[in-house]
């Protein structure tokens, strides 16, 4: 209904399917970068080119793009190790009925690797996209009630979430937001030393007394032994007005390129790494709140009210993820 505020009026929100945000949108939200540029700066520079080829292949499969002879040959060479030649030809000729999504493309491009969070997230979100295809087919074939039951299985909390949507909020923002929150909760509970009684630190990020970035900066102050933002300003050389803007303004978000300046106040490397990981989460939660308000019909809800609602949704997603993780560990011990 209106442009985003914190991420700027020119920020475009794209979907992979009705259930998920596109990889490009989430990568810009979390990392302030495109996927190829992000990978190019990592220890997997070859993946950037691979991702680009797979992305073009997805356009070809959807009938949106024609490859040049040179790129066609390059695509065959890239895909030879992972895909039968006959299938590649079918895809390149645009004759395949296979539906592709951005998340499947990312999962193929990154490849399975132990501890590769991007790949693990991509696989999970690609599964959500597959569910979306199934739901679309069911609805198209007149099986809407079956589709609704499947949606409840995919999102155990979907019925509650949709029932609690404030009147005047565009309902179509709920599925990708729910997917993002449930995926975040899944990551939150994924570590091996899982404690069923643990409380998520993300609750602190969503504390409505401050905006998410304000809560994150408060954590930086605490872990750098700074008493407040003025002291953090002296320690980092960042102006106090800039820190206050990042902390409390609804019209800005701390950019990733300034992160090293902020974290240089934290002398412990371990603490700095934890804060760096939490920073991406903070940007994501800021985006979700920003999008929620942008989707309001008429006067948008206040930021604290929006943040409180997202906090309650995350608490439910975390409860369900913790419940599932606890069941998996019990099953593992039993076997």
ChimeraX attribute file (.defattr): number of C-alpha atoms within 10 A of each C-alpha:
attribute: neighborCount
match mode: 1-to-1
recipient: residues
	/A:1	13
	/A:2	13
	/A:3	17
	/A:4	22
	/A:5	19
	/A:6	20
	/A:7	22
	/A:8	13
	/A:9	11
	/A:10	9
	/A:11	14
	/A:12	10
	/A:13	15
	/A:14	14
	/A:15	16
	/A:16	21
	/A:17	21
	/A:18	18
	/A:19	23
	/A:20	25
	/A:21	24
	/A:22	19
	/A:23	22
	/A:24	19
	/A:25	20
	/A:26	22
	/A:27	18
	/A:28	18
	/A:29	25
	/A:30	19
	/A:31	19
	/A:32	18
	/A:33	16
	/A:34	16
	/A:35	20
	/A:36	19
	/A:37	11
	/A:38	16
	/A:39	18
	/A:40	15
	/A:41	10
	/A:42	12
	/A:43	8
	/A:44	11
	/A:45	14
	/A:46	14
	/A:47	20
	/A:48	20
	/A:49	15
	/A:50	20
	/A:51	22
	/A:52	17
	/A:53	21
	/A:54	21
	/A:55	19
	/A:56	20
	/A:57	24
	/A:58	23
	/A:59	18
	/A:60	19
	/A:61	22
	/A:62	18
	/A:63	15
	/A:64	11
	/A:65	14
	/A:66	16
	/A:67	16
	/A:68	9
	/A:69	9
	/A:70	8
	/A:71	13
	/A:72	18
	/A:73	11
	/A:74	14
	/A:75	20
	/A:76	17
	/A:77	11
	/A:78	17
	/A:79	18
	/A:80	12
	/A:81	9
	/A:82	10
	/A:83	11
	/A:84	11
	/A:85	14
	/A:86	9
	/A:87	13
	/A:88	19
	/A:89	14
	/A:90	14
	/A:91	20
	/A:92	23
	/A:93	14
	/A:94	20
	/A:95	14
	/A:96	16
	/A:97	10
	/A:98	11
	/A:99	12
	/A:100	19
	/A:101	20
	/A:102	24
	/A:103	26
	/A:104	24
	/A:105	23
	/A:106	25
	/A:107	20
	/A:108	19
	/A:109	23
	/A:110	20
	/A:111	15
	/A:112	14
	/A:113	10
	/A:114	8
	/A:115	8
	/A:116	11
	/A:117	12
	/A:118	14
	/A:119	21
	/A:120	18
	/A:121	18
	/A:122	21
	/A:123	20
	/A:124	16
	/A:125	27
	/A:126	23
	/A:127	14
	/A:128	22
	/A:129	24
	/A:130	17
	/A:131	18
	/A:132	20
	/A:133	15
	/A:134	14
	/A:135	20
	/A:136	15
	/A:137	14
	/A:138	17
	/A:139	14
	/A:140	10
	/A:141	9
	/A:142	10
	/A:143	13
	/A:144	15
	/A:145	11
	/A:146	12
	/A:147	19
	/A:148	16
	/A:149	12
	/A:150	17
	/A:151	18
	/A:152	13
	/A:153	11
	/A:154	14
	/A:155	19
	/A:156	15
	/A:157	18
	/A:158	18
	/A:159	12
	/A:160	13
	/A:161	17
	/A:162	13
	/A:163	10
	/A:164	11
	/A:165	13
	/A:166	13
	/A:167	10
	/A:168	13
	/A:169	19
	/A:170	16
	/A:171	14
	/A:172	11
	/A:173	18
	/A:174	20
	/A:175	20
	/A:176	20
	/A:177	22
	/A:178	23
	/A:179	21
	/A:180	22
	/A:181	23
	/A:182	24
	/A:183	18
	/A:184	21
	/A:185	22
	/A:186	21
	/A:187	15
	/A:188	16
	/A:189	23
	/A:190	13
	/A:191	10
	/A:192	8
	/A:193	7
	/A:194	14
	/A:195	12
	/A:196	13
	/A:197	7
	/A:198	9
	/A:199	12
	/A:200	15
	/A:201	10
	/A:202	22
	/A:203	14
	/A:204	17
	/A:205	25
	/A:206	26
	/A:207	16
	/A:208	19
	/A:209	12
	/A:210	18
	/A:211	24
	/A:212	30
	/A:213	26
	/A:214	26
	/A:215	21
	/A:216	23
	/A:217	25
	/A:218	21
	/A:219	16
	/A:220	23
	/A:221	21
	/A:222	14
	/A:223	18
	/A:224	19
	/A:225	14
	/A:226	19
	/A:227	12
	/A:228	13
	/A:229	21
	/A:230	16
	/A:231	15
	/A:232	26
	/A:233	19
	/A:234	13
	/A:235	16
	/A:236	15
	/A:237	12
	/A:238	16
	/A:239	13
	/A:240	15
	/A:241	12
	/A:242	12
	/A:243	20
	/A:244	15
	/A:245	16
	/A:246	21
	/A:247	22
	/A:248	16
	/A:249	16
	/A:250	17
	/A:251	14
	/A:252	16
	/A:253	22
	/A:254	22
	/A:255	14
	/A:256	17
	/A:257	9
	/A:258	10
	/A:259	13
	/A:260	12
	/A:261	13
	/A:262	20
	/A:263	23
	/A:264	14
	/A:265	22
	/A:266	22
	/A:267	12
	/A:268	12
	/A:269	11
	/A:270	10
	/A:271	14
	/A:272	20
	/A:273	13
	/A:274	10
	/A:275	21
	/A:276	17
	/A:277	10
	/A:278	16
	/A:279	22
	/A:280	17
	/A:281	21
	/A:282	26
	/A:283	25
	/A:284	22
	/A:285	28
	/A:286	25
	/A:287	22
	/A:288	22
	/A:289	26
	/A:290	22
	/A:291	22
	/A:292	24
	/A:293	25
	/A:294	21
	/A:295	22
	/A:296	18
	/A:297	14
	/A:298	11
	/A:299	9
	/A:300	17
	/A:301	18
	/A:302	10
	/A:303	17
	/A:304	16
	/A:305	14
	/A:306	19
	/A:307	26
	/A:308	17
	/A:309	19
	/A:310	20
	/A:311	22
	/A:312	15
	/A:313	20
	/A:314	23
	/A:315	19
	/A:316	19
	/A:317	24
	/A:318	24
	/A:319	19
	/A:320	18
	/A:321	21
	/A:322	22
	/A:323	13
	/A:324	13
	/A:325	20
	/A:326	16
	/A:327	12
	/A:328	12
	/A:329	12
	/A:330	10
	/A:331	10
	/A:332	9
	/A:333	7
	/A:334	7
	/A:335	5
